[in-house]
Amino acid sequence: MKQTAVEWFFKWFNDNPEATHKEYAEAFEQAKTMELAQRIDAYNQGHIDRNNNKFKLPKLNQNETND
């Protein structure tokens, strides 16, 4: 599974404790750009699946409900 933008930023944040405010802001902007790209990819994949009649909802386990 690919790393999410939030996971990337959290790791970057922990790996760079001495970073300046500017560097934190730049990393945050990069994470926001990554998040947008991930959302676009997810939308496009869903759109492709729906148009190919491959989009299916996951089956719920017996113990789960649709509340």
TORPA-4810 file (N, C-alpha, C, O; in nm, 3 decimals):
<nodes>
NODE_1_0.084_-0.118_0.000_0.000_0.000_0.000_0.089_0.125_0.000_0.191_0.130_0.068_M
NODE_2_0.047_0.223_-0.078_0.126_0.346_-0.087_0.116_0.427_0.042_0.016_0.423_0.114_K
NODE_3_0.221_0.500_0.068_0.224_0.589_0.184_0.133_0.709_0.158_0.138_0.768_0.050_Q
NODE_4_0.052_0.744_0.256_-0.035_0.860_0.240_0.044_0.989_0.264_0.154_0.986_0.318_T
NODE_5_-0.016_1.099_0.224_0.048_1.229_0.246_0.064_1.257_0.395_0.166_1.314_0.437_A
NODE_6_-0.033_1.219_0.474_-0.026_1.241_0.618_0.088_1.158_0.678_0.164_1.208_0.761_V
NODE_7_0.099_1.032_0.636_0.208_0.947_0.685_0.343_1.006_0.645_0.437_1.008_0.725_E
NODE_8_0.353_1.052_0.520_0.478_1.111_0.474_0.515_1.233_0.558_0.630_1.247_0.601_W
NODE_9_0.418_1.322_0.582_0.447_1.443_0.658_0.484_1.409_0.802_0.577_1.468_0.857_F
NODE_10_0.414_1.315_0.862_0.445_1.276_1.000_0.587_1.222_1.009_0.661_1.257_1.102_F
NODE_11_0.626_1.137_0.914_0.762_1.083_0.912_0.863_1.195_0.891_0.965_1.200_0.960_K
NODE_12_0.837_1.285_0.795_0.927_1.397_0.768_0.942_1.483_0.893_1.053_1.522_0.930_W
NODE_13_0.831_1.511_0.959_0.830_1.593_1.079_0.919_1.531_1.188_0.998_1.600_1.251_F
NODE_14_0.904_1.400_1.207_0.985_1.331_1.310_1.131_1.318_1.270_1.218_1.318_1.357_N
NODE_15_1.158_1.308_1.142_1.297_1.293_1.094_1.372_1.426_1.087_1.493_1.427_1.068_D
NODE_16_1.301_1.537_1.103_1.362_1.670_1.089_1.331_1.760_1.208_1.269_1.864_1.191_N
NODE_17_1.373_1.721_1.327_1.339_1.801_1.446_1.406_1.939_1.449_1.361_2.028_1.520_P
NODE_18_1.512_1.956_1.373_1.585_2.083_1.372_1.543_2.174_1.255_1.603_2.279_1.233_E
NODE_19_1.440_2.134_1.182_1.398_2.212_1.065_1.347_2.349_1.106_1.298_2.369_1.217_A
NODE_20_1.361_2.442_1.014_1.313_2.578_1.038_1.163_2.585_1.009_1.105_2.494_0.950_T
NODE_21_1.104_2.694_1.052_0.961_2.714_1.026_0.934_2.711_0.875_0.834_2.655_0.831_H
NODE_22_1.022_2.772_0.798_1.006_2.774_0.653_1.009_2.632_0.595_0.929_2.598_0.508_K
NODE_23_1.102_2.549_0.645_1.110_2.411_0.597_0.985_2.331_0.634_0.935_2.252_0.554_E
NODE_24_0.932_2.353_0.756_0.807_2.287_0.796_0.693_2.330_0.704_0.613_2.247_0.660_Y
NODE_25_0.686_2.458_0.676_0.580_2.510_0.590_0.591_2.452_0.449_0.490_2.417_0.388_A
NODE_26_0.713_2.442_0.397_0.733_2.385_0.263_0.695_2.237_0.260_0.633_2.190_0.165_E
NODE_27_0.733_2.164_0.366_0.697_2.021_0.372_0.545_2.005_0.382_0.488_1.914_0.322_A
NODE_28_0.481_2.093_0.458_0.336_2.087_0.471_0.268_2.113_0.337_0.172_2.046_0.301_F
NODE_29_0.318_2.211_0.263_0.264_2.239_0.130_0.284_2.121_0.036_0.197_2.089_-0.045_E
NODE_30_0.399_2.056_0.047_0.425_1.937_-0.035_0.327_1.826_0.002_0.276_1.757_-0.087_Q
NODE_31_0.300_1.808_0.130_0.204_1.706_0.174_0.064_1.738_0.122_-0.009_1.648_0.082_A
NODE_32_0.026_1.865_0.121_-0.105_1.903_0.068_-0.114_1.872_-0.081_-0.218_1.827_-0.129_K
NODE_33_-0.007_1.896_-0.154_-0.003_1.864_-0.297_-0.014_1.713_-0.318_-0.084_1.667_-0.408_T
NODE_34_0.057_1.637_-0.235_0.049_1.491_-0.244_-0.093_1.443_-0.215_-0.144_1.354_-0.284_M
NODE_35_-0.157_1.500_-0.114_-0.294_1.462_-0.078_-0.390_1.489_-0.194_-0.475_1.406_-0.224_E
NODE_36_-0.375_1.603_-0.258_-0.461_1.636_-0.372_-0.441_1.534_-0.484_-0.538_1.488_-0.544_L
NODE_37_-0.317_1.499_-0.513_-0.289_1.400_-0.617_-0.349_1.265_-0.580_-0.401_1.195_-0.667_A
NODE_38_-0.341_1.226_-0.453_-0.398_1.099_-0.409_-0.550_1.100_-0.423_-0.609_0.999_-0.462_Q
NODE_39_-0.614_1.212_-0.392_-0.759_1.222_-0.407_-0.800_1.213_-0.555_-0.897_1.147_-0.589_R
NODE_40_-0.725_1.280_-0.640_-0.754_1.275_-0.783_-0.738_1.133_-0.835_-0.822_1.085_-0.911_I
NODE_41_-0.630_1.065_-0.796_-0.609_0.926_-0.838_-0.724_0.837_-0.791_-0.773_0.754_-0.867_D
NODE_42_-0.767_0.853_-0.665_-0.875_0.771_-0.611_-1.005_0.798_-0.687_-1.079_0.705_-0.718_A
NODE_43_-1.034_0.925_-0.715_-1.154_0.960_-0.791_-1.149_0.897_-0.930_-1.245_0.834_-0.974_Y
NODE_44_-1.036_0.914_-0.998_-1.023_0.859_-1.133_-1.037_0.708_-1.134_-1.100_0.652_-1.224_N
NODE_45_-0.980_0.641_-1.035_-0.991_0.495_-1.028_-1.137_0.455_-1.006_-1.185_0.360_-1.069_Q
NODE_46_-1.207_0.524_-0.919_-1.348_0.496_-0.896_-1.431_0.521_-1.020_-1.523_0.445_-1.051_G
NODE_47_-1.398_0.627_-1.092_-1.470_0.661_-1.215_-1.449_0.552_-1.320_-1.543_0.511_-1.388_H
NODE_48_-1.325_0.506_-1.332_-1.294_0.398_-1.427_-1.368_0.271_-1.388_-1.429_0.206_-1.473_I
NODE_49_-1.364_0.236_-1.260_-1.430_0.114_-1.214_-1.580_0.120_-1.239_-1.640_0.022_-1.282_D
NODE_50_-1.640_0.236_-1.211_-1.784_0.250_-1.228_-1.821_0.237_-1.376_-1.920_0.171_-1.409_R
NODE_51_-1.745_0.298_-1.462_-1.776_0.293_-1.605_-1.754_0.154_-1.663_-1.815_0.118_-1.764_N
NODE_52_-1.668_0.076_-1.602_-1.644_-0.061_-1.648_-1.729_-0.162_-1.570_-1.710_-0.283_-1.583_N
NODE_53_-1.822_-0.111_-1.491_-1.909_-0.195_-1.409_-1.830_-0.285_-1.315_-1.872_-0.396_-1.284_N
NODE_54_-1.717_-0.237_-1.269_-1.635_-0.314_-1.177_-1.647_-0.262_-1.034_-1.598_-0.325_-0.940_K
NODE_55_-1.712_-0.147_-1.015_-1.722_-0.088_-0.883_-1.818_-0.170_-0.798_-1.935_-0.186_-0.834_F
NODE_56_-1.770_-0.221_-0.687_-1.852_-0.301_-0.597_-1.828_-0.255_-0.455_-1.715_-0.224_-0.417_K
NODE_57_-1.934_-0.250_-0.378_-1.920_-0.216_-0.237_-1.863_-0.337_-0.164_-1.895_-0.451_-0.198_L
NODE_58_-1.780_-0.313_-0.063_-1.726_-0.427_0.011_-1.836_-0.496_0.090_-1.929_-0.431_0.139_P
NODE_59_-1.825_-0.626_0.103_-1.921_-0.701_0.182_-1.892_-0.677_0.329_-1.777_-0.675_0.372_K
NODE_60_-1.998_-0.660_0.407_-1.983_-0.640_0.550_-1.968_-0.774_0.620_-2.028_-0.874_0.579_L
NODE_61_-1.887_-0.777_0.725_-1.880_-0.896_0.808_-2.012_-0.911_0.882_-2.086_-0.814_0.895_N
NODE_62_-2.040_-1.028_0.930_-2.167_-1.051_1.000_-2.181_-0.964_1.123_-2.293_-0.930_1.161_Q
NODE_63_-2.071_-0.926_1.185_-2.076_-0.848_1.308_-2.085_-0.699_1.283_-2.103_-0.622_1.377_N
NODE_64_-2.072_-0.655_1.157_-2.076_-0.513_1.124_-2.218_-0.474_1.083_-2.295_-0.556_1.033_E
NODE_65_-2.249_-0.348_1.105_-2.379_-0.296_1.065_-2.359_-0.174_0.978_-2.247_-0.123_0.967_T
NODE_66_-2.464_-0.128_0.915_-2.459_-0.008_0.830_-2.513_0.113_0.902_-2.585_0.192_0.842_N
NODE_67_-2.481_0.131_1.029_-2.532_0.247_1.105_-2.471_0.374_1.057_-2.502_0.481_1.109_D
</nodes>
